[in-house]
Amino acid sequence: MLRQHPCLARPRRGGPHARLKFFARARLNRELAEIAASPEVRAILEPDGSRPLAATPAEFGARMKQDLAQWKRIAVERKIVAE
């Protein structure tokens, strides 16, 4: 029944919902990148050795895939297993 609501219905490929989601995600990503680069956020993160890294969803996904492969290789080489 909820799927009948326009906001929850599966968008048609290339339809207005898909375009709206694309632009909403792009705007959200852009604004989060601006916030991450702000002096206020840097002042909070840098004392702990952290640094903000703005990335597109595709870049973030690629980075996560790369990190997972790296840690998997390390775990296999060192024979680390979950208990």
OpenMM code with the backbone's topology and positions (N, CA, C; nanometers):
from openmm import Vec3, app, unit

residues = "MET LEU ARG GLN HIS PRO CYS LEU ALA ARG PRO ARG ARG GLY GLY PRO HIS ALA ARG LEU LYS PHE PHE ALA ARG ALA ARG LEU ASN ARG GLU LEU ALA GLU ILE ALA ALA SER PRO GLU VAL ARG ALA ILE LEU GLU PRO ASP GLY SER ARG PRO LEU ALA ALA THR PRO ALA GLU PHE GLY ALA ARG MET LYS GLN ASP LEU ALA GLN TRP LYS ARG ILE ALA VAL GLU ARG LYS ILE VAL ALA GLU".split()
positions = [
    Vec3(0.0814, -0.1189, 0.0000),
    Vec3(0.0000, 0.0000, 0.0000),
    Vec3(0.0868, 0.1269, 0.0000),
    Vec3(0.1959, 0.1253, 0.0758),
    Vec3(0.2829, 0.2422, 0.0783),
    Vec3(0.3492, 0.2671, -0.0563),
    Vec3(0.3734, 0.1620, -0.1314),
    Vec3(0.4354, 0.1779, -0.2626),
    Vec3(0.3496, 0.2630, -0.3561),
    Vec3(0.2220, 0.2799, -0.3248),
    Vec3(0.1347, 0.3604, -0.4092),
    Vec3(0.1596, 0.5093, -0.3906),
    Vec3(0.2210, 0.5468, -0.2788),
    Vec3(0.2507, 0.6876, -0.2541),
    Vec3(0.3583, 0.7322, -0.3529),
    Vec3(0.3402, 0.8486, -0.4161),
    Vec3(0.4355, 0.8938, -0.5189),
    Vec3(0.5795, 0.9034, -0.4698),
    Vec3(0.6007, 0.9387, -0.3441),
    Vec3(0.7371, 0.9523, -0.2929),
    Vec3(0.8040, 0.8170, -0.2706),
    Vec3(0.7253, 0.7121, -0.2513),
    Vec3(0.7810, 0.5804, -0.2229),
    Vec3(0.7767, 0.4865, -0.3425),
    Vec3(0.7052, 0.5257, -0.4424),
    Vec3(0.6943, 0.4401, -0.5610),
    Vec3(0.8301, 0.4303, -0.6291),
    Vec3(0.8559, 0.3191, -0.6893),
    Vec3(0.9806, 0.2993, -0.7622),
    Vec3(0.9811, 0.3926, -0.8837),
    Vec3(1.0822, 0.4795, -0.8956),
    Vec3(1.0827, 0.5739, -1.0083),
    Vec3(1.1060, 0.5029, -1.1411),
    Vec3(1.0447, 0.5551, -1.2428),
    Vec3(1.0701, 0.5037, -1.3769),
    Vec3(1.2091, 0.5481, -1.4192),
    Vec3(1.2759, 0.4640, -1.4948),
    Vec3(1.4111, 0.4963, -1.5393),
    Vec3(1.4086, 0.6258, -1.6195),
    Vec3(1.4860, 0.7237, -1.5732),
    Vec3(1.4944, 0.8504, -1.6441),
    Vec3(1.3747, 0.9415, -1.6217),
    Vec3(1.2812, 0.9002, -1.5381),
    Vec3(1.1626, 0.9806, -1.5114),
    Vec3(1.1947, 1.0987, -1.4221),
    Vec3(1.0938, 1.1772, -1.3886),
    Vec3(1.1171, 1.2967, -1.3079),
    Vec3(1.1738, 1.2648, -1.1700),
    Vec3(1.1326, 1.1537, -1.1084),
    Vec3(1.1872, 1.1179, -0.9776),
    Vec3(1.3366, 1.0927, -0.9856),
    Vec3(1.3782, 1.0219, -1.0887),
    Vec3(1.5200, 0.9900, -1.1041),
    Vec3(1.6021, 1.1172, -1.1214),
    Vec3(1.5539, 1.2091, -1.2023),
    Vec3(1.6270, 1.3354, -1.2224),
    Vec3(1.6305, 1.4160, -1.0942),
    Vec3(1.5202, 1.4196, -1.0215),
    Vec3(1.5149, 1.4944, -0.8956),
    Vec3(1.6123, 1.4353, -0.7949),
    Vec3(1.6165, 1.3022, -0.7859),
    Vec3(1.7094, 1.2379, -0.6935),
    Vec3(1.8529, 1.2685, -0.7318),
    Vec3(1.8833, 1.2674, -0.8625),
    Vec3(2.0189, 1.2961, -0.9084),
    Vec3(2.0611, 1.4363, -0.8648),
    Vec3(1.9758, 1.5350, -0.8891),
    Vec3(2.0110, 1.6725, -0.8535),
    Vec3(2.0129, 1.6931, -0.7028),
    Vec3(1.9246, 1.6255, -0.6296),
    Vec3(1.9245, 1.6363, -0.4836),
    Vec3(2.0537, 1.5780, -0.4273),
    Vec3(2.0964, 1.4631, -0.4803),
    Vec3(2.2213, 1.4024, -0.4333),
    Vec3(2.3404, 1.4906, -0.4679),
    Vec3(2.3410, 1.5464, -0.5867),
    Vec3(2.4517, 1.6333, -0.6284),
    Vec3(2.4596, 1.7552, -0.5382),
    Vec3(2.3445, 1.8135, -0.5074),
    Vec3(2.3435, 1.9316, -0.4202),
    Vec3(2.3885, 1.8941, -0.2797),
    Vec3(2.3387, 1.7834, -0.2270),
    Vec3(2.3776, 1.7390, -0.0936),
    Vec3(2.5278, 1.7127, -0.0889),
    Vec3(2.5808, 1.6461, -0.1898),
    Vec3(2.7238, 1.6174, -0.1948),
    Vec3(2.8046, 1.7467, -0.1986),
    Vec3(2.7620, 1.8421, -0.2795),
    Vec3(2.8322, 1.9704, -0.2907),
    Vec3(2.8313, 2.0457, -0.1575),
    Vec3(2.7156, 2.0481, -0.0916),
    Vec3(2.7053, 2.1204, 0.0353),
    Vec3(2.7842, 2.0516, 0.1461),
    Vec3(2.7849, 1.9189, 0.1483),
    Vec3(2.8649, 1.8478, 0.2477),
    Vec3(3.0139, 1.8707, 0.2249),
    Vec3(3.0556, 1.8799, 0.1001),
    Vec3(3.1957, 1.9088, 0.0696),
    Vec3(3.2341, 2.0478, 0.1198),
    Vec3(3.1445, 2.1444, 0.1035),
    Vec3(3.1709, 2.2802, 0.1536),
    Vec3(3.1810, 2.2804, 0.3055),
    Vec3(3.0918, 2.2071, 0.3711),
    Vec3(3.0941, 2.1999, 0.5170),
    Vec3(3.2224, 2.1331, 0.5642),
    Vec3(3.2605, 2.0236, 0.5003),
    Vec3(3.3818, 1.9513, 0.5390),
    Vec3(3.5063, 2.0381, 0.5237),
    Vec3(3.5055, 2.1281, 0.4264),
    Vec3(3.6209, 2.2143, 0.4019),
    Vec3(3.6212, 2.3387, 0.4903),
    Vec3(3.5169, 2.3587, 0.5672),
    Vec3(3.5070, 2.4805, 0.6480),
    Vec3(3.6091, 2.4799, 0.7621),
    Vec3(3.6562, 2.5967, 0.8007),
    Vec3(3.7526, 2.6064, 0.9109),
    Vec3(3.6971, 2.5492, 1.0419),
    Vec3(3.5670, 2.5624, 1.0637),
    Vec3(3.5073, 2.5119, 1.1874),
    Vec3(3.5199, 2.3604, 1.1974),
    Vec3(3.4912, 2.2908, 1.0884),
    Vec3(3.4994, 2.1446, 1.0891),
    Vec3(3.6449, 2.1005, 1.0964),
    Vec3(3.7315, 2.1669, 1.0227),
    Vec3(3.8734, 2.1329, 1.0281),
    Vec3(3.9282, 2.1487, 1.1697),
    Vec3(3.8865, 2.2540, 1.2389),
    Vec3(3.9334, 2.2780, 1.3757),
    Vec3(3.8914, 2.1648, 1.4699),
    Vec3(3.7792, 2.1039, 1.4434),
    Vec3(3.7313, 1.9926, 1.5270),
    Vec3(3.8065, 1.8635, 1.4925),
    Vec3(3.8299, 1.8374, 1.3656),
    Vec3(3.8871, 1.7104, 1.3225),
    Vec3(4.0393, 1.7036, 1.3309),
    Vec3(4.1074, 1.8106, 1.2977),
    Vec3(4.2529, 1.8059, 1.2850),
    Vec3(4.3281, 1.7750, 1.4145),
    Vec3(4.2822, 1.8195, 1.5324),
    Vec3(4.3561, 1.7833, 1.6545),
    Vec3(4.3669, 1.6318, 1.6773),
    Vec3(4.2728, 1.5545, 1.6243),
    Vec3(4.2766, 1.4085, 1.6370),
    Vec3(4.3512, 1.3427, 1.5221),
    Vec3(4.4045, 1.4226, 1.4316),
    Vec3(4.4752, 1.3674, 1.3173),
    Vec3(4.3837, 1.3328, 1.2001),
    Vec3(4.2580, 1.3683, 1.2108),
    Vec3(4.1633, 1.3415, 1.1025),
    Vec3(4.1629, 1.4585, 1.0051),
    Vec3(4.1241, 1.4285, 0.8846),
    Vec3(4.1050, 1.5368, 0.7887),
    Vec3(3.9827, 1.5035, 0.7038),
    Vec3(3.9016, 1.6033, 0.6790),
    Vec3(3.7817, 1.5778, 0.5990),
    Vec3(3.8196, 1.5476, 0.4539),
    Vec3(3.7467, 1.4560, 0.3955),
    Vec3(3.7706, 1.4196, 0.2572),
    Vec3(3.6372, 1.4191, 0.1856),
    Vec3(3.6196, 1.5132, 0.0971),
    Vec3(3.4961, 1.5203, 0.0197),
    Vec3(3.5121, 1.4352, -0.1053),
    Vec3(3.4107, 1.3568, -0.1344),
    Vec3(3.4160, 1.2703, -0.2519),
    Vec3(3.2744, 1.2498, -0.3043),
    Vec3(3.2657, 1.2218, -0.4317),
    Vec3(3.1360, 1.1878, -0.4888),
    Vec3(3.0986, 1.0481, -0.4406),
    Vec3(2.9710, 1.0108, -0.4497),
    Vec3(2.9334, 0.8748, -0.4101),
    Vec3(3.0133, 0.7680, -0.4851),
    Vec3(3.0409, 0.7896, -0.6118),
    Vec3(3.1191, 0.6921, -0.6894),
    Vec3(3.2627, 0.6835, -0.6385),
    Vec3(3.3227, 0.7980, -0.6083),
    Vec3(3.4592, 0.7991, -0.5551),
    Vec3(3.4652, 0.7320, -0.4189),
    Vec3(3.3643, 0.7593, -0.3356),
    Vec3(3.3590, 0.6986, -0.2036),
    Vec3(3.3458, 0.5460, -0.2155),
    Vec3(3.2594, 0.5004, -0.3047),
    Vec3(3.2424, 0.3570, -0.3264),
    Vec3(3.3706, 0.2907, -0.3724),
    Vec3(3.4409, 0.3566, -0.4636),
    Vec3(3.5672, 0.3028, -0.5135),
    Vec3(3.6700, 0.2959, -0.4008),
    Vec3(3.6732, 0.3983, -0.3167),
    Vec3(3.7673, 0.4001, -0.2036),
    Vec3(3.7362, 0.2886, -0.1048),
    Vec3(3.6080, 0.2676, -0.0769),
    Vec3(3.5691, 0.1608, 0.0155),
    Vec3(3.6089, 0.0248, -0.0409),
    Vec3(3.5898, 0.0048, -0.1700),
    Vec3(3.6259, -0.1218, -0.2346),
    Vec3(3.7769, -0.1440, -0.2252),
    Vec3(3.8530, -0.0373, -0.2482),
    Vec3(3.9983, -0.0447, -0.2402),
    Vec3(4.0439, -0.0757, -0.0976),
    Vec3(3.9858, -0.0081, 0.0006),
    Vec3(4.0222, -0.0319, 0.1407),
    Vec3(3.9884, -0.1743, 0.1832),
    Vec3(3.8712, -0.2231, 0.1427),
    Vec3(3.8315, -0.3591, 0.1778),
    Vec3(3.9299, -0.4607, 0.1202),
    Vec3(3.9705, -0.4419, -0.0043),
    Vec3(4.0669, -0.5331, -0.0663),
    Vec3(4.2002, -0.5290, 0.0083),
    Vec3(4.2427, -0.4108, 0.0483),
    Vec3(4.3695, -0.3962, 0.1194),
    Vec3(4.3649, -0.4696, 0.2534),
    Vec3(4.2580, -0.4475, 0.3302),
    Vec3(4.2486, -0.5104, 0.4625),
    Vec3(4.2258, -0.6603, 0.4517),
    Vec3(4.1585, -0.7044, 0.3472),
    Vec3(4.1404, -0.8479, 0.3262),
    Vec3(4.2758, -0.9133, 0.2985),
    Vec3(4.3557, -0.8495, 0.2133),
    Vec3(4.4894, -0.9014, 0.1822),
    Vec3(4.5746, -0.9089, 0.3094),
    Vec3(4.5702, -0.8059, 0.3916),
    Vec3(4.6479, -0.8047, 0.5160),
    Vec3(4.6022, -0.9166, 0.6093),
    Vec3(4.4711, -0.9352, 0.6219),
    Vec3(4.4174, -1.0395, 0.7091),
    Vec3(4.4602, -1.1780, 0.6615),
    Vec3(4.4578, -1.2002, 0.5310),
    Vec3(4.4974, -1.3300, 0.4764),
    Vec3(4.6473, -1.3527, 0.4976),
    Vec3(4.7290, -1.2520, 0.4679),
    Vec3(4.8742, -1.2652, 0.4826),
    Vec3(4.9137, -1.2949, 0.6267),
    Vec3(4.8466, -1.2327, 0.7218),
    Vec3(4.8819, -1.2464, 0.8628),
    Vec3(4.7979, -1.3490, 0.9365),
    Vec3(4.7146, -1.4170, 0.8590),
    Vec3(4.6281, -1.5226, 0.9126),
    Vec3(4.5403, -1.4730, 1.0274),
    Vec3(4.4804, -1.3578, 1.0065),
    Vec3(4.3893, -1.2991, 1.1054),
    Vec3(4.2489, -1.3491, 1.0749),
    Vec3(4.1831, -1.4063, 1.1755),
    Vec3(4.0470, -1.4562, 1.1569),
    Vec3(3.9573, -1.4016, 1.2679),
    Vec3(3.8318, -1.3860, 1.2370),
    Vec3(3.7338, -1.3409, 1.3362),
    Vec3(3.7020, -1.4574, 1.4287),
    Vec3(3.6884, -1.4301, 1.5550),
    Vec3(3.6547, -1.5358, 1.6518),
    Vec3(3.5071, -1.5441, 1.6759),
] * unit.nanometer
topology = app.Topology()
chain = topology.addChain("A")
for resn in residues:
    res = topology.addResidue(resn, chain)
    for name in ("N", "CA", "C"):
        topology.addAtom(name, app.Element.getBySymbol(name[0]), res)
